[in-house]
Amino acid sequence: MTIPAPLAAVLAEIGARFPELADDPVLAESLLDNVTSMISEAHERYAAGGGTASIVSDRYLDPAHLATGALHAEHAQHPAGAMLAAEMLFDAYLPVFVDEVDARTTAEVLRATRALHAGVWSRFPAGAIAYTEALRQRVTTTNLDSREQIARDLHDRVAHGVLAGLQRLDLVLLTDPDDGERVAQLESAARLLRGALTDVQDLALSLHARVGDDRLDDALRRHVDDLFPGDDRLAITTTGVAGTLPNWKAEEALTILLEALTNRRKHAPRSAATVEFAWSPATVVVTVRDDGPGFTPGAVPEGRLGQRTMRERAGVLGARLDVESAPGAGTTVRLSVPRGAL
């Protein structure tokens, strides 16, 4: 591809200022493609007339622009560098662009300035969005890897240790059944250990929970089968046009829903329960409802039911979490999650 001399001079100036772009073949090619596209778009905007040329950007989420942001994130290139390069491009190329479009009057020069500005700056909101999303996905992946390691340790070390202790207790009970008081104490200890073992196993499974490429409702069904096998009093339904959430949102939402269902098993174990997914273009609303004994919300510390952690996770999602309950009236947990990328 033959690069016009004025554009080659600008690219050389940008390369000298940002050698990390010029020295990386992939980023250098991306820079050339983007600069060429920016100038082409500026010409289109100028030719379209004053009204269209005055629009700063109407394509913030253009897939090509998003791809550029993701590429910069992959190569650890901060968006500020691209922004400074854009300022250099605009400053250096504006006189060239004015000559290219043969702008003579004040109105034509102003139109040319707006057109070049729009062509250059239309890239950056999408690029910054994609860069942020790529970093957030990286953080989510790191977090999930840590959770998986903790889950493995809980299962392989803690759970096995508790199980070994239970086996020794059972052996003592079998070999020395005559001391009634001692047997009662050992049986009580065994019950506590069995409860602890169940909690550790559930925690390990919850930490290991992954949505992957599944929809949130399908992932919940899969994990419910693992966590609550044979629970025929729990039903999951879906309405609306179901879709996928950004992975980091789906993982956080799944954790909240599993916590709500674990609370139901602990505090309303014999209750009938439903989980209803209501999908709309903007949000997914998940309602977990049981007909258990309920409670007075103000009288129960949030920490006891994990509500504080659930609310913190909902806050990270930009979601809304509502908990409704009353003695004898069951409990309803409603999670409203926005479906957008941010």
Backbone hydrogen bonds in HBPLUS format (Angstrom, degrees):
<---DONOR---> <-ACCEPTOR-->    atom                        ^
c    i                          cat <-CA-CA->   ^        H-A-AA   ^      H-
h    n   atom  resd res      DA  || num        DHA   H-A  angle D-A-AA Bond
n    s   type  num  typ     dist DA aas  dist angle  dist       angle   num
A0008-ALA N   A0004-PRO O   2.84 MM   4  6.06 158.4  1.89 158.6 165.9     1
A0009-ALA N   A0005-ALA O   2.96 MM   4  6.16 152.1  2.04 152.0 158.4     2
A0010-VAL N   A0006-PRO O   3.20 MM   4  6.51 152.9  2.28 140.8 147.4     3
A0011-LEU N   A0007-LEU O   2.89 MM   4  6.18 164.3  1.92 155.5 159.6     4
A0012-ALA N   A0008-ALA O   2.92 MM   4  6.09 150.8  2.01 143.5 151.5     5
A0013-GLU N   A0009-ALA O   3.02 MM   4  6.26 151.5  2.11 142.7 150.2     6
A0014-ILE N   A0010-VAL O   2.92 MM   4  6.25 157.9  1.97 152.6 158.6     7
A0015-GLY N   A0011-LEU O   2.83 MM   4  5.99 157.4  1.88 145.7 152.6     8
A0016-ALA N   A0012-ALA O   2.93 MM   4  6.13 147.8  2.03 143.6 151.5     9
A0017-ARG N   A0013-GLU O   3.13 MM   4  6.39 147.2  2.24 140.1 148.6    10
A0018-PHE N   A0014-ILE O   2.78 MM   4  5.97 147.8  1.89 150.1 160.2    11
A0021-LEU N   A0018-PHE O   2.97 MM   3  5.64 150.2  2.06 118.6 126.5    12
A0022-ALA N   A0018-PHE O   3.34 MM   4  6.73 161.9  2.37 148.0 152.5    13
A0023-ASP N   A0019-PRO O   2.77 MM   4  5.65 159.3  1.81 152.8 157.0    14
A0028-ALA N   A0024-ASP O   2.74 MM   4  5.85 160.0  1.78 165.0 172.2    15
A0029-GLU N   A0025-PRO O   2.96 MM   4  6.06 158.0  2.01 142.8 148.1    16
A0030-SER N   A0026-VAL O   2.99 MM   4  6.22 155.4  2.05 143.0 150.4    17
A0031-LEU N   A0027-LEU O   2.80 MM   4  6.01 153.7  1.87 146.8 153.9    18
A0032-LEU N   A0028-ALA O   3.01 MM   4  6.27 161.9  2.05 148.7 152.7    19
A0033-ASP N   A0029-GLU O   2.93 MM   4  6.15 167.4  1.95 152.5 156.0    20
A0034-ASN N   A0030-SER O   2.86 MM   4  6.00 160.5  1.90 149.4 155.1    21
A0035-VAL N   A0031-LEU O   2.89 MM   4  6.01 167.1  1.90 154.0 157.6    22
A0036-THR N   A0032-LEU O   2.94 MM   4  6.02 166.5  1.96 151.7 156.0    23
A0037-SER N   A0033-ASP O   2.95 MM   4  6.05 155.8  2.01 141.9 149.2    24
A0038-MET N   A0034-ASN O   2.79 MM   4  5.99 155.9  1.84 149.6 156.5    25
A0039-ILE N   A0035-VAL O   3.05 MM   4  6.29 165.8  2.07 153.8 155.9    26
A0040-SER N   A0036-THR O   3.00 MM   4  6.18 155.9  2.06 145.1 152.4    27
A0041-GLU N   A0037-SER O   2.87 MM   4  6.07 159.9  1.91 151.7 156.8    28
A0042-ALA N   A0038-MET O   2.90 MM   4  6.17 149.7  1.99 144.0 153.1    29
A0043-HIS N   A0039-ILE O   3.00 MM   4  6.31 153.6  2.07 147.2 153.2    30
A0044-GLU N   A0040-SER O   3.05 MM   4  6.39 155.4  2.11 146.4 153.2    31
A0045-ARG N   A0041-GLU O   2.88 MM   4  6.15 159.0  1.93 152.8 158.2    32
A0046-TYR N   A0042-ALA O   2.92 MM   4  6.13 158.7  1.96 148.9 154.8    33
A0047-ALA N   A0043-HIS O   2.92 MM   4  6.09 163.8  1.95 150.2 154.8    34
A0048-ALA N   A0044-GLU O   2.99 MM   4  6.12 137.4  2.17 140.1 151.5    35
A0049-GLY N   A0046-TYR O   3.23 MM   3  5.63 152.5  2.31 106.3 113.9    36
A0053-ALA N   A0049-GLY O   3.04 MM   4  6.04 160.0  2.08 154.9 161.3    37
A0054-SER N   A0050-GLY O   3.14 MM   4  6.16 131.7  2.39 144.8 154.3    38
A0055-ILE N   A0052-THR O   3.19 MM   3  5.68 165.1  2.21 114.3 118.9    39
A0062-ASP N   A0059-ARG O   3.22 MM   3  5.27 153.6  2.30 117.9 113.5    40
A0065-HIS N   A0062-ASP O   2.93 MM   3  5.29 120.7  2.29 108.8 123.8    41
A0066-LEU N   A0062-ASP O   2.97 MM   4  6.29 158.2  2.01 158.1 165.3    42
A0067-ALA N   A0063-PRO O   2.90 MM   4  6.09 152.0  1.98 145.3 152.9    43
A0068-THR N   A0064-ALA O   3.15 MM   4  6.43 145.3  2.27 138.9 147.1    44
A0069-GLY N   A0065-HIS O   3.20 MM   4  6.56 159.1  2.24 149.2 153.5    45
A0070-ALA N   A0066-LEU O   3.00 MM   4  6.30 159.3  2.05 152.0 157.7    46
A0071-LEU N   A0067-ALA O   2.93 MM   4  6.13 149.9  2.02 143.6 151.9    47
A0072-HIS N   A0068-THR O   2.99 MM   4  6.30 157.4  2.04 151.5 156.8    48
A0073-ALA N   A0069-GLY O   3.03 MM   4  6.30 154.1  2.10 146.5 153.6    49
A0074-GLU N   A0070-ALA O   2.92 MM   4  6.16 155.4  1.98 145.7 152.6    50
A0075-HIS N   A0071-LEU O   3.05 MM   4  6.35 143.2  2.19 144.1 153.6    51
A0077-GLN N   A0072-HIS O   2.68 MM   5  4.80 175.5  1.68 150.1 148.8    52
A0076-ALA N   A0073-ALA O   2.99 MM   3  4.81 161.9  2.03 104.1 107.6    53
A0081-GLY N   A0078-HIS O   3.03 MM   3  5.78 143.3  2.17 120.3 127.9    54
A0083-MET N   A0079-PRO O   2.97 MM   4  6.27 152.5  2.05 150.8 159.2    55
A0084-LEU N   A0080-ALA O   2.94 MM   4  6.21 156.6  2.00 149.1 154.2    56
A0085-ALA N   A0081-GLY O   2.96 MM   4  6.20 155.7  2.02 146.8 154.1    57
A0086-ALA N   A0082-ALA O   2.91 MM   4  6.12 146.9  2.02 141.6 150.6    58
A0087-GLU N   A0083-MET O   3.01 MM   4  6.36 149.1  2.11 144.4 152.4    59
A0088-MET N   A0084-LEU O   3.04 MM   4  6.37 155.8  2.10 147.5 153.5    60
A0089-LEU N   A0085-ALA O   2.91 MM   4  6.19 155.9  1.97 146.8 153.7    61
A0090-PHE N   A0086-ALA O   2.87 MM   4  6.11 167.4  1.89 153.8 156.5    62
A0091-ASP N   A0087-GLU O   2.96 MM   4  6.07 168.2  1.97 149.9 153.5    63
A0092-ALA N   A0088-MET O   2.91 MM   4  5.95 164.5  1.94 150.4 155.0    64
A0093-TYR N   A0089-LEU O   2.83 MM   4  5.67 155.5  1.89 149.1 156.0    65
A0094-LEU N   A0090-PHE O   3.12 MM   4  5.70 140.0  2.29 139.7 145.2    66
A0097-PHE N   A0093-TYR O   2.79 MM   4  6.01 160.1  1.82 162.6 169.2    67
A0098-VAL N   A0094-LEU O   2.92 MM   4  6.13 160.1  1.96 157.5 162.1    68
A0099-ASP N   A0095-PRO O   3.18 MM   4  6.42 154.8  2.24 141.5 147.4    69
A0100-GLU N   A0096-VAL O   2.88 MM   4  6.17 153.4  1.95 146.9 155.4    70
A0101-VAL N   A0097-PHE O   3.01 MM   4  6.26 157.3  2.07 155.9 159.0    71
A0103-ALA N   A0098-VAL O   3.02 MM   5  5.39 164.0  2.05 156.1 159.0    72
A0102-ASP N   A0099-ASP O   3.06 MM   3  4.78 147.6  2.17  95.6 105.5    73
A0109-VAL N   A0105-THR O   2.94 MM   4  6.24 159.7  1.98 154.4 159.7    74
A0110-LEU N   A0106-THR O   2.92 MM   4  6.12 158.1  1.97 147.5 153.9    75
A0111-ARG N   A0107-ALA O   2.90 MM   4  6.12 153.1  1.97 142.3 150.1    76
A0112-ALA N   A0108-GLU O   2.84 MM   4  6.07 154.5  1.91 146.3 153.4    77
A0113-THR N   A0109-VAL O   2.86 MM   4  6.10 154.5  1.92 147.0 154.0    78
A0114-ARG N   A0110-LEU O   2.97 MM   4  6.23 161.6  2.01 150.1 154.4    79
A0115-ALA N   A0111-ARG O   2.92 MM   4  6.09 157.1  1.97 146.5 153.4    80
A0116-LEU N   A0112-ALA O   2.96 MM   4  6.17 165.0  1.98 152.2 155.2    81
A0117-HIS N   A0113-THR O   2.91 MM   4  6.03 160.6  1.95 147.5 154.0    82
A0118-ALA N   A0114-ARG O   2.86 MM   4  6.04 163.2  1.89 150.7 154.8    83
A0119-GLY N   A0115-ALA O   2.93 MM   4  6.12 160.1  1.97 146.8 152.7    84
A0120-VAL N   A0116-LEU O   2.94 MM   4  6.11 153.4  2.01 150.9 157.1    85
A0121-TRP N   A0117-HIS O   2.86 MM   4  5.95 174.8  1.87 158.7 160.1    86
A0122-SER N   A0118-ALA O   3.06 MM   4  5.66 139.1  2.23 142.8 147.6    87
A0124-PHE N   A0121-TRP O   3.32 MM   3  5.68 142.1  2.47 108.4 116.3    88
A0127-GLY N   A0123-ARG O   3.07 MM   4  6.18 156.1  2.13 148.7 156.2    89
A0128-ALA N   A0124-PHE O   2.87 MM   4  5.93 162.8  1.90 151.5 155.0    90
A0129-ILE N   A0125-PRO O   2.95 MM   4  6.14 157.4  2.00 148.0 154.5    91
A0130-ALA N   A0126-ALA O   2.91 MM   4  6.11 166.5  1.93 153.5 156.7    92
A0131-TYR N   A0127-GLY O   2.90 MM   4  6.03 156.2  1.96 145.7 152.9    93
A0132-THR N   A0128-ALA O   2.93 MM   4  6.08 165.0  1.95 149.2 152.9    94
A0133-GLU N   A0129-ILE O   2.93 MM   4  6.14 162.6  1.96 151.2 156.4    95
A0134-ALA N   A0130-ALA O   2.90 MM   4  6.03 156.5  1.95 147.2 153.4    96
A0135-LEU N   A0131-TYR O   3.04 MM   4  6.31 159.1  2.09 149.8 155.1    97
A0136-ARG N   A0132-THR O   2.88 MM   4  6.11 155.8  1.94 148.4 155.9    98
A0137-GLN N   A0133-GLU O   2.89 MM   4  6.09 154.8  1.95 147.8 154.2    99
A0138-ARG N   A0134-ALA O   3.02 MM   4  6.26 146.2  2.13 139.2 148.6   100
A0139-VAL N   A0135-LEU O   2.92 MM   4  6.27 155.7  1.98 150.8 156.7   101
A0140-THR N   A0136-ARG O   2.88 MM   4  6.13 158.5  1.93 148.4 154.6   102
A0141-THR N   A0137-GLN O   2.89 MM   4  6.10 158.7  1.94 146.8 152.1   103
A0142-THR N   A0138-ARG O   2.99 MM   4  6.24 159.2  2.03 147.6 153.1   104
A0143-ASN N   A0139-VAL O   2.87 MM   4  6.11 158.2  1.92 149.9 156.2   105
A0144-LEU N   A0140-THR O   2.85 MM   4  6.11 158.2  1.90 151.5 157.4   106
A0145-ASP N   A0141-THR O   2.89 MM   4  6.11 152.9  1.96 147.4 155.0   107
A0146-SER N   A0142-THR O   3.02 MM   4  6.29 153.8  2.09 146.2 152.9   108
A0147-ARG N   A0143-ASN O   2.92 MM   4  6.24 154.8  1.99 147.0 154.5   109
A0148-GLU N   A0144-LEU O   2.88 MM   4  6.11 154.5  1.95 147.6 154.2   110
A0149-GLN N   A0145-ASP O   3.04 MM   4  6.33 152.0  2.12 143.6 150.8   111
A0150-ILE N   A0146-SER O   2.99 MM   4  6.30 161.8  2.02 152.6 156.9   112
A0151-ALA N   A0147-ARG O   2.82 MM   4  6.03 157.7  1.87 149.1 156.0   113
A0152-ARG N   A0148-GLU O   2.90 MM   4  6.15 155.7  1.96 146.8 152.8   114
A0153-ASP N   A0149-GLN O   3.00 MM   4  6.29 158.2  2.05 147.8 153.9   115
A0154-LEU N   A0150-ILE O   2.84 MM   4  6.10 159.8  1.88 154.3 159.9   116
A0155-HIS N   A0151-ALA O   2.98 MM   4  6.18 161.3  2.02 148.5 153.4   117
A0156-ASP N   A0152-ARG O   2.72 MM   4  5.79 170.3  1.73 156.0 159.5   118
A0157-ARG N   A0153-ASP O   2.82 MM   4  5.37 152.4  1.90 138.6 145.7   119
A0158-VAL N   A0153-ASP O   3.36 MM   5  6.87 152.4  2.44 145.2 152.4   120
A0159-ALA N   A0154-LEU O   2.75 MM   5  5.97 169.2  1.77 170.9 173.9   121
A0161-GLY N   A0157-ARG O   2.91 MM   4  6.00 148.9  2.01 143.1 152.1   122
A0162-VAL N   A0158-VAL O   2.94 MM   4  6.26 159.9  1.98 158.2 163.0   123
A0163-LEU N   A0159-ALA O   2.92 MM   4  6.11 161.1  1.95 148.7 154.4   124
A0164-ALA N   A0160-HIS O   2.91 MM   4  6.10 151.2  1.99 142.9 150.5   125
A0165-GLY N   A0161-GLY O   3.06 MM   4  6.34 155.2  2.12 145.2 151.5   126
A0166-LEU N   A0162-VAL O   2.95 MM   4  6.29 154.7  2.01 150.8 157.9   127
A0167-GLN N   A0163-LEU O   2.98 MM   4  6.26 155.9  2.04 147.9 154.2   128
A0168-ARG N   A0164-ALA O   3.11 MM   4  6.44 151.2  2.20 146.5 153.5   129
A0169-LEU N   A0165-GLY O   3.03 MM   4  6.32 157.0  2.08 149.5 155.8   130
A0170-ASP N   A0166-LEU O   2.88 MM   4  6.14 164.3  1.90 156.0 160.0   131
A0171-LEU N   A0167-GLN O   3.01 MM   4  6.20 147.8  2.12 139.6 148.4   132
A0172-VAL N   A0168-ARG O   3.03 MM   4  6.34 156.3  2.09 149.5 154.6   133
A0173-LEU N   A0169-LEU O   2.94 MM   4  6.25 160.8  1.98 154.2 159.5   134
A0174-LEU N   A0170-ASP O   3.00 MM   4  6.23 145.4  2.12 142.3 151.3   135
A0175-THR N   A0171-LEU O   3.00 MM   4  6.23 150.2  2.09 147.9 155.7   136
A0176-ASP N   A0172-VAL O   2.90 MM   4  5.84 137.8  2.08 151.3 159.8   137
A0183-VAL N   A0179-ASP O   2.86 MM   4  6.03 160.5  1.90 158.2 164.7   138
A0184-ALA N   A0180-GLY O   2.98 MM   4  6.16 158.0  2.03 147.2 152.6   139
A0185-GLN N   A0181-GLU O   3.07 MM   4  6.36 156.3  2.13 148.2 153.9   140
A0186-LEU N   A0182-ARG O   2.91 MM   4  6.17 162.3  1.94 153.3 158.4   141
A0187-GLU N   A0183-VAL O   2.81 MM   4  6.00 159.7  1.85 153.3 159.2   142
A0188-SER N   A0184-ALA O   2.98 MM   4  6.16 152.9  2.06 142.0 149.3   143
A0189-ALA N   A0185-GLN O   2.92 MM   4  6.23 158.0  1.97 148.0 154.0   144
A0190-ALA N   A0186-LEU O   2.82 MM   4  6.07 152.6  1.89 147.6 155.8   145
A0191-ARG N   A0187-GLU O   2.93 MM   4  6.22 152.9  2.01 146.1 152.7   146
A0192-LEU N   A0188-SER O   3.09 MM   4  6.41 159.2  2.14 149.0 154.0   147
A0193-LEU N   A0189-ALA O   2.95 MM   4  6.19 158.1  2.00 149.1 155.3   148
A0194-ARG N   A0190-ALA O   2.83 MM   4  6.06 155.1  1.90 149.8 156.7   149
A0195-GLY N   A0191-ARG O   2.96 MM   4  6.20 155.6  2.02 147.1 153.6   150
A0196-ALA N   A0192-LEU O   2.89 MM   4  6.17 155.1  1.95 146.4 153.8   151
A0197-LEU N   A0193-LEU O   2.79 MM   4  6.01 153.4  1.86 147.7 155.2   152
A0198-THR N   A0194-ARG O   3.00 MM   4  6.24 158.5  2.04 146.3 151.2   153
A0199-ASP N   A0195-GLY O   3.00 MM   4  6.28 158.4  2.05 146.9 152.9   154
A0200-VAL N   A0196-ALA O   2.89 MM   4  6.12 159.8  1.93 152.0 157.2   155
A0201-GLN N   A0197-LEU O   2.91 MM   4  6.11 162.6  1.94 151.5 156.3   156
A0202-ASP N   A0198-THR O   2.90 MM   4  6.09 159.7  1.94 149.4 155.3   157
A0203-LEU N   A0199-ASP O   2.84 MM   4  6.02 156.8  1.89 147.2 154.2   158
A0204-ALA N   A0200-VAL O   2.86 MM   4  6.06 161.3  1.90 150.5 155.5   159
A0205-LEU N   A0201-GLN O   3.01 MM   4  6.22 155.5  2.07 144.5 151.0   160
A0206-SER N   A0202-ASP O   2.86 MM   4  6.08 156.5  1.91 148.7 155.6   161
A0207-LEU N   A0203-LEU O   2.86 MM   4  6.04 162.7  1.89 154.5 158.8   162
A0208-HIS N   A0204-ALA O   3.09 MM   4  6.19 143.2  2.23 136.2 146.0   163
A0209-ALA N   A0206-SER O   3.04 MM   3  5.02 151.9  2.12  99.6 108.5   164
A0214-ASP N   A0211-VAL O   3.13 MM   3  5.64 153.5  2.20 137.3 136.9   165
A0219-ALA N   A0215-ARG O   2.92 MM   4  6.15 159.6  1.96 155.0 161.1   166
A0220-LEU N   A0216-LEU O   2.95 MM   4  6.17 155.0  2.01 147.6 154.2   167
A0221-ARG N   A0217-ASP O   3.06 MM   4  6.32 159.2  2.10 145.0 150.3   168
A0222-ARG N   A0218-ASP O   3.03 MM   4  6.29 156.7  2.09 147.1 153.3   169
A0223-HIS N   A0219-ALA O   3.03 MM   4  6.31 159.9  2.07 151.4 156.0   170
A0224-VAL N   A0220-LEU O   2.81 MM   4  5.94 152.1  1.88 153.6 161.9   171
A0225-ASP N   A0221-ARG O   3.12 MM   4  6.31 155.3  2.18 145.6 150.8   172
A0226-ASP N   A0223-HIS O   3.11 MM   3  5.02 124.1  2.44  91.5 105.7   173
A0227-LEU N   A0223-HIS O   2.81 MM   4  6.02 164.5  1.83 155.6 159.9   174
A0228-PHE N   A0224-VAL O   2.75 MM   4  5.41 162.8  1.78 146.4 152.2   175
A0231-ASP N   A0228-PHE O   3.23 MM   3  5.72 149.2  2.33 140.9 136.4   176
A0273-ALA N   A0233-ARG O   2.76 MM  40  6.16 165.8  1.78 168.5 170.8   177
A0235-ALA N   A0273-ALA O   3.04 MM  38  6.48 155.0  2.10 143.3 149.7   178
A0275-VAL N   A0235-ALA O   2.77 MM  40  6.24 146.5  1.88 155.8 164.9   179
A0237-THR N   A0275-VAL O   2.86 MM  38  6.30 160.4  1.90 162.8 169.0   180
A0277-PHE N   A0237-THR O   2.87 MM  40  6.16 166.3  1.89 148.1 152.6   181
A0239-THR N   A0277-PHE O   2.78 MM  38  6.13 156.7  1.84 163.9 171.9   182
A0279-TRP N   A0239-THR O   2.97 MM  40  6.18 177.9  1.97 145.6 146.0   183
A0249-LYS N   A0246-PRO O   2.91 MM   3  5.43 123.7  2.23 113.9 128.4   184
A0250-ALA N   A0246-PRO O   2.99 MM   4  6.25 162.9  2.02 157.9 163.5   185
A0251-GLU N   A0247-ASN O   2.97 MM   4  6.18 159.8  2.01 155.4 159.9   186
A0252-GLU N   A0248-TRP O   3.28 MM   4  6.42 165.0  2.30 141.2 144.7   187
A0253-ALA N   A0249-LYS O   2.88 MM   4  6.04 167.1  1.89 157.2 161.4   188
A0254-LEU N   A0250-ALA O   2.88 MM   4  5.98 157.1  1.94 146.8 153.1   189
A0255-THR N   A0251-GLU O   3.12 MM   4  6.36 156.7  2.17 145.9 151.6   190
A0256-ILE N   A0252-GLU O   3.10 MM   4  6.44 156.0  2.16 150.1 156.0   191
A0257-LEU N   A0253-ALA O   3.02 MM   4  6.29 164.0  2.04 154.8 158.5   192
A0258-LEU N   A0254-LEU O   2.92 MM   4  6.12 161.5  1.96 154.3 159.3   193
A0259-GLU N   A0255-THR O   3.04 MM   4  6.19 149.4  2.14 142.2 150.5   194
A0260-ALA N   A0256-ILE O   3.00 MM   4  6.34 153.4  2.07 147.3 154.5   195
A0261-LEU N   A0257-LEU O   2.99 MM   4  6.30 156.8  2.05 149.3 155.1   196
A0262-THR N   A0258-LEU O   2.86 MM   4  6.02 147.8  1.96 143.1 152.4   197
A0263-ASN N   A0259-GLU O   2.93 MM   4  6.17 154.1  2.00 148.1 154.5   198
A0264-ARG N   A0260-ALA O   3.14 MM   4  6.44 148.3  2.25 138.6 147.0   199
A0265-ARG N   A0261-LEU O   3.07 MM   4  6.40 152.5  2.15 143.2 149.6   200
A0266-LYS N   A0262-THR O   2.99 MM   4  6.26 153.1  2.07 148.2 155.7   201
A0267-HIS N   A0263-ASN O   2.85 MM   4  5.92 170.1  1.86 157.7 160.1   202
A0268-ALA N   A0264-ARG O   2.73 MM   4  4.95 142.4  1.87 133.2 141.1   203
A0271-SER N   A0268-ALA O   3.11 MM   3  5.47 165.6  2.14 120.9 122.5   204
A0291-ASP N   A0272-ALA O   3.13 MM  19  5.86 142.1  2.28 155.7 166.8   205
A0274-THR N   A0289-ARG O   2.85 MM  15  5.37 153.2  1.92 152.3 161.5   206
A0289-ARG N   A0274-THR O   2.90 MM  15  5.37 165.9  1.92 158.1 163.0   207
A0276-GLU N   A0287-THR O   2.89 MM  11  5.12 160.6  1.92 141.6 146.9   208
A0287-THR N   A0276-GLU O   2.93 MM  11  5.12 158.5  1.98 140.9 147.1   209
A0278-ALA N   A0285-VAL O   2.86 MM   7  5.14 158.4  1.91 147.3 154.5   210
A0285-VAL N   A0278-ALA O   2.98 MM   7  5.14 166.7  2.00 142.1 143.6   211
A0280-SER N   A0283-THR O   2.88 MM   3  5.38 151.3  1.96 175.5 174.9   212
A0339-ARG N   A0282-ALA O   2.85 MM  57  5.58 168.6  1.86 144.8 143.7   213
A0284-VAL N   A0337-VAL O   2.95 MM  53  5.38 149.7  2.04 146.1 155.7   214
A0337-VAL N   A0284-VAL O   2.93 MM  53  5.38 175.7  1.93 152.5 152.0   215
A0286-VAL N   A0335-LEU O   2.77 MM  49  5.14 165.8  1.79 154.1 156.5   216
A0335-LEU N   A0286-VAL O   2.81 MM  49  5.14 167.0  1.82 153.8 156.6   217
A0288-VAL N   A0333-VAL O   2.73 MM  45  5.05 168.9  1.74 159.9 161.7   218
A0333-VAL N   A0288-VAL O   2.78 MM  45  5.05 163.9  1.80 151.0 156.6   219
A0290-ASP N   A0331-THR O   2.95 MM  41  5.52 157.1  2.01 156.0 163.4   220
A0331-THR N   A0290-ASP O   3.24 MM  41  5.52 141.4  2.40 125.2 135.7   221
A0328-GLY N   A0293-PRO O   2.53 MM  35  4.63 164.4  1.55 148.8 144.9   222
A0299-ALA N   A0296-THR O   2.86 MM   3  5.38 145.0  1.98 119.4 130.3   223
A0300-VAL N   A0297-PRO O   3.41 MM   3  5.61 160.5  2.45 105.9 111.2   224
A0304-ARG N   A0301-PRO O   3.01 MM   3  5.60 140.9  2.17 113.5 123.2   225
A0305-LEU N   A0302-GLU O   3.23 MM   3  5.69 131.5  2.48 108.4 118.8   226
A0307-GLN N   A0302-GLU O   2.99 MM   5  5.00 135.7  2.19 152.8 145.8   227
A0306-GLY N   A0303-GLY O   3.26 MM   3  4.92 158.6  2.31  95.2 101.3   228
A0310-MET N   A0306-GLY O   3.04 MM   4  6.26 161.5  2.08 151.9 157.8   229
A0311-ARG N   A0307-GLN O   2.79 MM   4  5.97 158.3  1.83 152.5 157.8   230
A0312-GLU N   A0308-ARG O   2.92 MM   4  6.18 153.3  1.99 147.0 154.8   231
A0313-ARG N   A0309-THR O   2.95 MM   4  6.20 160.1  1.99 151.3 156.0   232
A0314-ALA N   A0310-MET O   2.93 MM   4  6.15 155.9  1.99 145.3 152.5   233
A0315-GLY N   A0311-ARG O   2.87 MM   4  6.08 150.8  1.95 145.0 152.7   234
A0316-VAL N   A0312-GLU O   3.12 MM   4  6.47 149.5  2.22 145.0 152.2   235
A0317-LEU N   A0313-ARG O   3.16 MM   4  6.50 146.7  2.28 143.3 152.1   236
A0317-LEU N   A0314-ALA O   3.07 MM   3  5.05 119.7  2.45  93.4 108.6   237
A0319-ALA N   A0314-ALA O   2.86 MM   5  4.93 158.2  1.90 157.9 152.1   238
A0318-GLY N   A0315-GLY O   3.08 MM   3  5.02 146.2  2.20  97.6 107.9   239
A0320-ARG N   A0336-SER O   3.00 MM  16  5.11 153.6  2.07 137.9 145.6   240
A0336-SER N   A0320-ARG O   2.87 MM  16  5.11 163.4  1.90 150.4 156.1   241
A0322-ASP N   A0334-ARG O   2.91 MM  12  5.12 160.4  1.95 146.9 153.5   242
A0334-ARG N   A0322-ASP O   2.80 MM  12  5.12 165.9  1.82 154.9 159.5   243
A0324-GLU N   A0332-THR O   2.78 MM   8  5.08 167.2  1.79 155.1 159.7   244
A0332-THR N   A0324-GLU O   2.76 MM   8  5.08 161.2  1.80 157.3 162.0   245
A0329-ALA N   A0326-ALA O   2.90 MM   3  5.20 163.3  1.93 137.8 137.3   246
